[in-house]
Amino acid sequence: MSDIYYRLALCWYKGYGTHQDILVAFHYINEAEFYSYCDRFTDKFMWQSIIELLRSEIKHSLDEALENK
């Protein structure tokens, strides 16, 4: 599940196939982070480091958007 939510977050963040929406991307990356912790108990691929990188990038973009308002 974490890989699906990661890809959704990436699409919303970059605007791939949809309009760009950083808040929706932040929601999906948080879901991806939650499921990455669940996945580690079932010996699935560890997405945590990849998710953390995108999450920090999205969070930084949100912070910039709030400062500019």
JOKA-V597923 format. One record per pair of residues at least 12 apart in sequence whose ideal C-beta (glycine too) atoms are under 10 Angstrom apart, sorted by sequence separation. I is the first residue (numbers start at 1). GAP is how many residues later the second one is. D is the distance in whole Angstrom. If there is no record, write none. Layout:
i;gap;d
I;GAP;D
I;GAP;D
This chain:
i;gap;d
12;12;5
13;12;4
35;12;8
36;12;5
9;13;10
11;13;9
12;13;4
13;13;8
36;13;9
11;14;8
12;14;9
33;14;9
36;14;9
9;15;8
10;15;8
12;15;8
13;15;9
32;15;7
33;15;8
36;15;5
8;16;8
9;16;5
12;16;6
13;16;8
32;16;9
35;16;9
36;16;9
8;17;8
9;17;8
11;17;9
12;17;9
34;17;10
9;18;8
10;18;9
32;18;9
33;18;5
8;19;9
9;19;4
10;19;8
32;19;5
33;19;8
8;20;4
9;20;4
31;20;10
32;20;10
7;21;9
8;21;9
9;21;8
30;21;9
33;21;10
5;22;9
6;22;8
9;22;8
10;22;9
29;22;6
32;22;8
33;22;6
5;23;5
6;23;7
8;23;8
9;23;6
29;23;9
32;23;8
4;24;9
5;24;7
8;24;8
9;24;10
5;25;8
6;25;9
7;25;9
29;25;6
30;25;7
5;26;4
6;26;4
28;26;10
29;26;5
4;27;9
5;27;4
6;27;9
29;27;10
4;28;8
5;28;8
29;28;9
30;28;9
2;29;8
3;29;8
5;29;8
6;29;9
25;29;8
26;29;8
29;29;6
1;30;8
2;30;5
5;30;6
6;30;8
25;30;9
28;30;9
29;30;9
1;31;8
2;31;8
4;31;8
5;31;9
27;31;10
2;32;8
3;32;9
25;32;10
26;32;5
1;33;9
2;33;4
3;33;9
25;33;5
26;33;7
1;34;4
2;34;4
1;35;9
2;35;8
23;35;9
26;35;9
2;36;8
3;36;8
22;36;6
25;36;8
26;36;6
1;37;7
2;37;5
22;37;9
25;37;9
1;38;7
2;38;9
22;39;5
23;39;7
10;40;10
14;40;10
22;40;6
3;41;8
6;41;6
13;41;7
20;41;10
2;42;8
3;42;7
5;42;9
9;42;8
13;42;10
22;42;10
23;42;9
1;43;9
2;43;9
22;43;6
2;44;9
3;44;6
6;44;7
10;44;6
13;44;8
2;45;5
6;45;6
9;45;6
13;45;6
1;46;10
2;46;8
5;46;8
9;46;8
12;46;9
3;47;9
10;47;10
2;48;9
3;48;9
6;48;7
10;48;9
13;48;8
2;49;7
6;49;9
9;49;7
